[in-house]
Amino acid sequence: MTTTLSTLVLAGGPGWGPGPGWDGGGPPGLWPLIPIVWGLVWLAVIATVVVLLWRRGSGDTRSARSALAERFARGDITEQEYGERLAVLRRRPPRSG
């Protein structure tokens, strides 16, 4: 494959590479796309980090709500206690640390 690629480049290839009119640039028309591609890569990385941090932060609240719902379903707490405790969970997110 390397031989084929180098042969194409040295022979002038598909319109670029060393040959008549070659300016040393590379494939024409692709250079403006590089900043766009890098921007999309960074956007994906940032979005992934934000989603992971958001999920990590809300995991404690979900598990607390789940445990509270289980206690209510078993009859350990009354409906009033369930409502009060759920309201507290909605007001104050748990602190990690």
Secondary structure, DSSP 8 states (H G I E B T S, - for coil): -HHHHHHHHHTTTTT-SSSTT--S--STT-TTHHHHHHHHHHHHHHHHHHHHHHHHHHHHHHHHHHHHHHHHHHTSS-HHHHHHHHHHHHHS-----
